[in-house]
C-alpha cells in the first residue's frame, strides 16, 4: 500500500470514529416522551332523544371540535404547565387536533421525561377545559383523563442507528479530505521539468535567434564577408553550380 493510500485510510478511520461518537452523543440526548388525552363533545345529558339527534347532526359537521382544538393548542397554557412540571417552558411541546369522523379531539404534550409530560398535560386540561366548555355550550365537554404512567417514548432513531450513520458520514468525509490533500501535494511539490537545466538548447531553425546572438557571430564569420570560398580553390563559392 502506497503512502498516499495509507493517508487516505487513516483520515477515513479518524472521521468514522468521530462521526460515531457524535452520533452516540446525539442519540443519548434525544429521548422525548408523549402524554395524550382525548376530549369528547356530546349533547347535554338532559336532552331527549329527539332533541339530541339535532345536536348530533351539528357535532358531526366537525366545526365544534376544530374550534375547540384551536383553543387547546394555544401556547399560553404552557407557562403554568411548565411550572407544575418543574421544567423550562421551552422543554414542552403542545398539540391538539380534531379526530376525523368523530366528535372528539386529542391533546398531546411532549417533554423530556414521562412524569413531566403527564403533569403538564393534566395542567393544560384543567386550565383550558373551562374556556372550551364555555365556547362549546350547549354541548357537553367530557375529558377522558389519561391513566397514570400512560406516556410513551416518542419514535426516534436509536443511539446505535445514529452512531452508525455518523460513522458512515465521517468515513466518507475523512476519505474525501485525504484524497483532496493527496491530489494537491504533487502539484505543489513538482517544479518545472526543464527549469534550471544547463546546456539544454532548442534544436529548431530559430535556435540562434532565440539565444539572442547573431548567426554570423556564432558561425565565426564577420557579418560583411561574402560566402565562404570553396575548399577546392577554384574561386567559386561553396555550394555554387559551375559551368561545364
C-alpha positions in Angstrom: 0.0 0.0 0.0 1.5 3.4 -1.0 1.9 6.3 1.3 -1.0 8.1 -0.4 -3.4 5.3 0.3 -2.3 5.0 3.8 -3.0 8.7 4.4 -6.5 8.4 2.9 -7.3 5.3 5.0 -6.1 6.9 8.3 -8.1 10.0 7.7 -11.2 7.9 6.8 -10.9 5.9 10.0 -10.5 9.1 12.1 -13.6 10.6 10.5 -15.6 7.3 11.2 -14.6 7.3 14.9 -15.5 11.0 15.3 -18.8 10.6 13.4 -19.8 7.6 15.5 -19.0 9.4 18.8 -21.1 12.5 17.7 -24.0 10.2 16.7 -23.9 8.4 20.0 -24.0 11.6 22.0 -26.9 13.0 19.9 -28.8 9.7 20.4 -28.3 9.8 24.2 -29.8 13.3 24.4 -32.8 12.9 22.0 -35.3 11.0 24.2 -38.7 12.6 24.3 -42.0 11.4 25.9 -45.6 12.0 24.8 -48.7 12.1 27.0 -52.1 12.2 25.3 -55.7 12.6 26.3 -59.0 12.6 24.3 -61.8 15.1 24.8 -65.3 14.2 23.6 -68.2 16.5 22.7 -71.7 15.3 23.4 -75.3 16.6 23.5 -76.3 17.7 27.0 -77.4 14.7 29.1 -80.8 16.2 30.0 -82.0 16.3 26.3 -84.5 13.9 25.0 -83.6 11.5 22.1 -85.4 13.7 19.6 -83.7 16.8 20.8 -80.3 15.1 20.9 -80.5 14.0 17.3 -80.3 17.5 16.0 -77.3 18.2 18.3 -75.5 15.2 17.0 -76.1 16.4 13.5 -74.3 19.7 14.3 -71.5 17.9 16.1 -70.8 15.6 13.2 -70.0 18.6 11.0 -66.8 19.0 12.9 -66.8 22.7 13.4 -67.2 22.5 17.2 -64.2 20.1 17.6 -62.0 22.0 15.3 -62.6 25.3 17.1 -62.0 23.6 20.5 -58.8 22.1 19.2 -57.5 25.6 18.4 -58.2 26.7 22.0 -56.4 23.6 23.5 -53.5 24.2 21.2 -52.9 27.8 22.5 -49.3 28.1 23.8 -50.5 30.3 26.7 -51.3 27.2 28.6 -47.6 26.1 28.6 -46.4 28.6 31.2 -48.4 27.2 34.0 -47.9 23.6 32.8 -44.1 24.0 32.8 -44.2 25.5 36.3 -46.2 22.5 37.6 -44.0 20.0 35.8 -40.8 21.7 37.1 -39.3 22.1 33.6 -38.4 25.1 31.3 -41.3 26.2 29.1 -39.3 25.5 26.0 -39.0 21.9 27.0 -42.7 21.3 26.4 -44.5 20.9 23.1 -48.3 21.2 23.0 -50.5 20.0 20.1 -54.3 19.5 19.7 -56.3 18.2 16.7 -59.8 17.1 15.9 -60.1 13.3 15.2 -61.7 12.8 11.7 -65.2 11.4 11.5 -65.7 11.7 15.3 -66.9 14.3 17.8 -63.6 14.0 19.7 -60.2 15.7 19.7 -56.8 14.7 21.1 -54.5 16.8 23.2 -50.8 15.8 23.4 -47.9 17.2 25.4 -44.3 16.2 24.7 -41.5 16.6 27.3 -38.1 15.3 28.2 -39.4 12.8 30.8 -42.6 10.8 31.3 -43.5 12.5 34.6 -43.1 16.0 33.1 -45.2 15.1 30.1 -48.1 13.7 32.2 -48.1 16.5 34.7 -48.0 19.2 32.0 -50.9 17.5 30.1 -53.1 17.4 33.2 -52.4 21.1 33.9 -53.3 22.0 30.3 -56.6 20.0 30.5 -57.5 21.6 33.9 -56.8 25.2 32.8 -58.1 25.1 29.2 -61.3 23.0 29.5 -63.4 25.6 31.3 -62.9 28.0 28.4 -63.6 25.3 25.9 -66.8 24.3 27.7 -68.0 27.9 27.7 -67.4 28.2 24.0 -69.0 24.8 23.1 -72.2 25.4 25.1 -74.8 24.0 24.9 -72.8 20.9 24.1 -71.2 18.8 26.9 -67.4 18.5 27.1 -66.2 15.3 28.6 -62.4 14.9 29.2 -61.2 11.3 29.0 -58.4 11.6 31.6 -55.3 9.5 30.9 -54.3 6.9 33.3 -51.0 7.1 35.3 -47.8 6.1 33.5 -49.6 6.1 30.2 -47.0 8.3 28.4 -44.7 6.7 25.8 -41.3 7.4 24.2 -41.5 9.4 21.0 -40.4 7.4 18.0 -36.8 8.4 17.1 -33.7 6.8 15.7 -31.9 4.7 18.3 -28.5 5.5 19.6 -27.0 2.7 17.6 -28.6 3.9 14.4 -27.3 7.5 14.9 -23.8 6.2 15.7 -23.8 4.0 12.6 -25.0 6.9 10.4 -22.4 9.2 12.0 -19.6 6.7 11.4 -20.6 6.3 7.7 -20.7 10.1 7.2 -17.4 10.6 9.0 -15.8 7.8 6.9 -16.8 9.4 3.6 -15.8 12.8 4.8 -12.4 11.7 6.0 -11.7 9.8 2.8 -12.7 12.8 0.8 -10.3 15.1 2.7 -7.5 12.6 2.4 -8.0 12.2 -1.3 -8.1 16.0 -1.8 -4.9 16.6 0.2 -3.1 13.9 -1.8 -4.3 15.4 -5.1 -2.9 18.8 -4.1 0.5 17.7 -2.8 2.2 16.6 -6.1 1.1 19.8 -7.8 2.6 22.0 -5.0 5.9 20.0 -4.9 6.7 19.3 -8.7 9.0 22.0 -10.2 9.2 22.6 -13.9 10.9 19.7 -15.7 13.4 21.9 -17.7 13.8 24.8 -15.3 17.4 25.3 -14.2 18.8 22.5 -16.6 22.1 23.9 -18.0 23.3 23.1 -21.5 19.8 22.5 -23.0 19.2 24.4 -26.2 16.5 24.4 -28.8 17.3 22.4 -32.0 15.0 24.2 -34.4 16.0 26.6 -37.1 15.4 29.6 -34.8 17.8 28.4 -32.1 20.3 31.2 -32.8 17.6 33.9 -32.8 16.2 32.6 -29.5 19.7 32.7 -27.9 20.0 36.4 -28.8 23.3 36.1 -30.6 23.8 37.0 -34.3 24.2 34.0 -36.6 27.4 35.3 -38.1 29.0 35.6 -34.7 28.1 32.1 -33.8 29.4 30.8 -37.2 32.8 32.6 -36.7 32.4 34.7 -39.9 32.4 38.5 -40.0 29.0 39.9 -40.9 30.3 41.8 -44.0 32.2 38.9 -45.7 30.7 37.1 -48.6 30.1 33.5 -49.0 32.9 31.2 -47.9 35.2 30.1 -50.7 35.1 26.5 -52.0 37.7 24.3 -50.4 38.7 23.2 -54.0 40.3 26.6 -54.6 38.6 27.3 -57.9 37.2 30.6 -56.7 33.6 29.6 -56.7 31.6 29.9 -53.6 30.8 26.8 -51.8 27.7 25.1 -53.0 27.6 27.1 -56.3 26.9 25.2 -59.6 29.9 25.5 -62.0 29.6 25.7 -65.8 31.0 22.8 -67.6 
